Amino acid sequence: MKKIYLLFAFALGTATLTTAQISLTPSNFPTIPSATYQYTDSGTVPALNTATGSLWDLGSVQKRGGRRQVTYTPVSNHPVFTAATERSEEWSYFGPLPVRQQIYLQKTNSGIDALGIGYEKQTISLGFITGLNTDSVTFPAQTFAFTLPYTEISFPLQNTKSWVAQSKAHTTFNMNISLLGFNNTPCYFDNYFDASHEVISYGTCRVPSKGQPGTTYDALLLKSETLRVDSFYISGLPADPFLLAAMGVNQGDSVHTYQYRIFRENAGMQQLAIIEFEDDSYTTVKRAEYSAEFDMVSIGDIVIDNGLMVYPNPVAGNTVYVQVPDGFGSATFTLTDINGRTIPAQAQNTGAGYTLTTNNPLATGVYQLTAQGTTNTATIKLVVK
């Protein structure tokens, strides 16, 4: 199959700072197909002045690690979430375990509310924790309606707008751990959310574009504080603290999240930047990410992670195309499923990259592709839907 690269350029000039106050409404907050975020080195994020008319200049922040993507799909006549108009889907984490999660949303003239949560059936190996690849956690296909709709955005979103949101999520799963005698043992965890949101300023924002400081955009600065309390149960009883510690979580954990989120017009839920802080002083950056839409090297279903470029991803069929970073050298590849089993695959060097072909189409699930170069190793997740 011939590979075609469609490169496109972004304007890199610096726009005049108009600092116009903006108001986000359903008409300039469209439904979008996806939102892609680039993780940054938090130490390179500058202090943000919250005064009206400020320039929030993240144009020179340094990249760190891979990217995160959220996809948005229109929804109508859902059997559980009858009022849902779309759903978001991304990876969330249960301790160290990556779980594919869906949030069902309703967009109205008054705002965007999260109605509930859903999961596709998925099994995740616990071998890296217990040492046995037969140990696993299985999330069955399920949905759970929030006790109260969780308001993500309140329209019109403009300076000094504020609102609160709270809800509860409930997720079931089954656990297999030989050492503890768990055999498809039913478990669940509850998450209680309590949040406050306030637009505290408007100004302009700049994020990297093609490796350079990009154009400035009029934007709103939203301040969010969220308290999440987690509870875990096995066979209807509170989970053992020793087991939870092995998973990197604690019973009754209270997790406070403090964020600045920067929104612009006509971008929907694609935020220019999301900056998380250590505490309620909103001074020490804990982690940050910015909109990677301006920093893409090509269009289409291409995913870049740790220097690897793989497409299509999600995978269709039994062939993917891989490019390795400059200086990587001749590469060998290993493809494994979520249980750590190696999937036979043949790699052919095309001169411009590699064609990787499996003997049979991959089954639905999550896989890991590891590329071993002359001196470097890189990995990327592959998704098959």
N, C-alpha and C positions, 0 to 999 in steps of 0.2 A: 504494500500500500504506500502510495506516495505521501510524504509529509509536506504540508504547506504551512509556511509561517506568514502570518498576516501581522506585520508590525505597524504600530501606530504611534504618533507623537502627541505629547501633551504640551500645552503652552507652559513655558518655564519662567516667564517674566513675572515681575512683581507688580501686582495691581495697586492702584491708588486705594488707600484705606478709607472707605466710605463710612464705615461704622454705622450703617443704617440699622435702626431697630427693625427686626423682622418678626413676623408672626406666622407660625406654622399651623396650617389648617388641613383638612382632608384634600383640598385642591392642590396644595403644593407639598404634600407628604404622600407620594404615590406608593402603591404596592410595587415591590422590587423583586427580581428573581433571586438575588443573593447579596450577601454582604461579606466582604473579605477583609480581614484585619492582619496587620503585620506586628508581631511582638517587637518590643524595643528594649534596649538596655536602659533600665530605669534611671541609672545615674546620669544619662544624657538629657533627661527631660528637664527643661528650664522651669523655674518658679513661675507660677501663673498669677498675674495681677488680675484681680476680679473687678477692677474699676471699669465703668462703662466706657466703651470705645477702645479697650485694650487690644493689642495684637497678641494672640496666643500662638507663638511661633515655634512649631515643632518640626520645622523644615530641615533641621540638621540633626535630629535624633538618630542614634545608631540602631541598626537592626539587630535582633537577637532571635536565633532559632527559626522555627517554621512559621506557618500562617494558620489562622483559624478562619473557617468559613461557616456562615449560617445561610441556609437556603430557605426560601419562602415559596410556598405553594398555595394557589387559590383553593378554597374549600367551599363546598355548598352541600346542603342536605346531609350533613354528617349525622350518623345514627345516635351518637351520644351528645356531641356539641352542636346542637341544631342551629345555633346562632353564629357559629364560626364562619368567618369569611376567608381566612388563610391560616396556615400553620408554619411555624419556624422549626427547623431541624438542625441540630448540631451535636457535637460530642460534649457530654457532661462527665463529671467524675464522681464515682462512689469510692472515696478514699483514692487509691492509686488506679482504680479500674475505669477504663474508658467505656462509657455507655452511650449508645445512640438514643437521643431524646427528642421528642416532638412537643411543642407547645402550641395549643390551639388558640387562635386570636380572633377577636371580633373588632372590626373597625367601623365606627359610627361617626356622626358629626361631633360627638362630645369627646371622643378619644379612642384609644386602642386598649382593649382589655384582654388579658390572658384568662381563658375560661378553664383550662385544665391541661393535663399532661398525658402523653401517650408514649408507649414503647413498642417497637417491633420485637419479636422473639429473638433473643441473642444469648449466646453462651460465651463466657469469658474464662480462660484458664487461670487457676490460682497457683500454677506450678512455680512461678517466680517467687512466691511467698512460702509455699509449703514444701517445695522440692519435688512434688509429684504432679505430672501433667494430667493425670486423671482427676485431680481435684479441680472443681470449677464452680462458677456461679451462673445460673440460668435465669434470665429475666423473661418471663412469658409475655406474649402480646397482651397489652392491657391499656386501659385508659382510666383516668381519675379526674373527676370534675372538682376544681377548687371549691372550698367551702364558700369563698367570696371571690368574685372576679378580681384579678390583680391588675390594677390600672398601670399600664406601661407608659402611655402618653396621654396627657389631657389637652384637648383642643379648646380654644386656640392656645398653642404653646408660645408664650411670649414673656417678656421680662416681668419678674415678680410673680409669675404664675406658680402656685404650689398645690400639692395634693398629697394624701397619704394612701397607702395600700397595705392590705394584709390578707393572708390566706394560709391554707394548709394543703400540702401535697402528700400523697400516700403511694408508696411503690412496693410491690411484692416481688420476691425472687426465691429461688430454691438453691440450696447449697450442698455440695458434695465435698467433704473433707474426710478422708479415710482415717487419719489419726484420731479425730474426734468422734468418729462413728456417725458422721452426717451422711445420709443417703437420700438425696432429693428432699432434704429437710426444708419445710416452708419457713420463710423469713419475711420481714417487711421493715421498712423504715419510714418514719414520718418527718416531714420538714415543715416547720412553722415559720412564716415570713411576716415581718412587720417593717414597713419602709416609709420614708418621707422623701419627697422630691420637691425641689424648688429651683426655678430659673433665677439665677442670681445676677446675671449680667448679659450684655450683648456686646459684640465687637467683631473682630476678624480673626480668622485662623488659617494657618498654613501648615501643610504636611509635606513630606518628601514626595517628589515626582520624578521618576526616572533617575534616581540617584542625586537629584538636585533639589534645593528648596523650591517648592511649587508656588502656584498662584494663591493669593489670599481670597477667602470667601467670607461674606457676612455670616455670622454664626451666633447661636445662643449657647450660654454656658449653664448646664443643668447640674445642680448639686444633689447627690443621692446618698442616703444613709439607709442601710438595710441590716436588720437583725434576723438571723436564721438560727433556729434551735432544732437540733437533730436528735431523734430517738430511734434506736435499733432493737428489733425483737427477733428471737429465734423460737419457733414452736410456741408462739404466744407469750414468751417470757423475755424480760430484758436480756440483751446479749451479754455474754461474758466479757468483762473488761480486757482480759488477756487477748481474746480473739480480736476485739476491736482495735487494740493497740497494734497488733500485727497488720491490720488494715490501714493504720494511720489515722484512725478516728476515735472519738470518745463518746461515751453515753452522755446524752444531754448537752453536747457541745453547743455553745453559743458563739456564733460566728458573726462578727460585725464587719460590714463592708462599707467603705467610704469612697465615693467616686465623684469625679467630674466627668461629664459626658458632653461632647460638643456636637451640636446639630447644625446643619445648613438646610437651605430650601431645596426642594425637588430631588431629594436623595432618599426619602423614606427612612427606613430604620438603619440605613447605612450612616453611621456616625463618623465624623471626621477624626475623633479621638476619644478614647476611654482611658482615664487615668485613675488608678486606685491608690489610696493612701494608707499609711500605717495606722492612723488614729484620727479622731475627730478634729484635730488641728488642721488637717488638710495641707500639711507642709512636706512631710517625708514620703516620697513616692515609693510604693510597694511594687507595683507593676504597671505597665502601660502598653497600649497598642494604638495604631492609627490605621485609617482607611487605606488599604492596599490597592484600591481601584486606580489610584493615580500612579502606582509604581509597577504595574504589570509590564512584562516585557513582550507579551503577545496576547492575542485574543483567543477565544475558544475555551475548551474544557481542559486547560493546562493547570497543573498543580506544581508548585515549587516548594520544596521542603529540604532543609539542610543541604542545599546545593543541587539536589536531584530535581530533574524536570520529567514528569511522567504524564502521559495522556493516552487515551481518555481515562479519566478518573472521576466519577465511578466508571468501572471497567465494563465494557460490553464485549462478550465473546471470550476469546482466549489469547488475544494479542494486545500488548501495550508497547508504546514507544518510549524509550528512556534516553535522556541526555545527562551526562555527568559533568561536574564543574571543570573548568579549565585547570590543567595541572593534575588531574585525578589519575591519569595514566590508564593503562588497559584494565578493564573492570571485569570482575566475575560477580554473578548475582545468585542470591539465595532467596526463595520465596517460601514463606511459612504461613500456615493458617493460625487461628487464634489459640489453638491448642499446642502450638509449637511444632506441628508436623510439617516436614518439608514437602513442597509441591514440586514435582518434576517440571522443569522449564528449560527451554533451549534459548540461548542468547546468540544473536548474530550481529556482528559489528558492521554497520552500513557505511562507516566513514564519517557520517554526520551524527551518529548516535548508535543506539542499539535497538533491535527488535527482539522482544521477549515473548516467546510463545509457549503456552502450556499444552499438554497432550489433549486435554479436554476443557471445555468451557468451565470457568470457576463457578462453584456453587455460591449462593447468596451468603454474604458474610464479610468479615474484615480480615485482611491479610497484611503481612509485613514484608516489604521488599528491602533486602540489604544489598548494597553495592560495596564490594571490596576493591579498592584501587591499589596503586603501588605502595602508598603510605597512609592512605586515608580510608575511612569507612563511613558510609552514609546510609540512612534508612528512611523509609517513607511508608505510610499506611495506604493500602489500596482498598477500595470499597466496591463490593459487587452487590447490586440491588436486584 
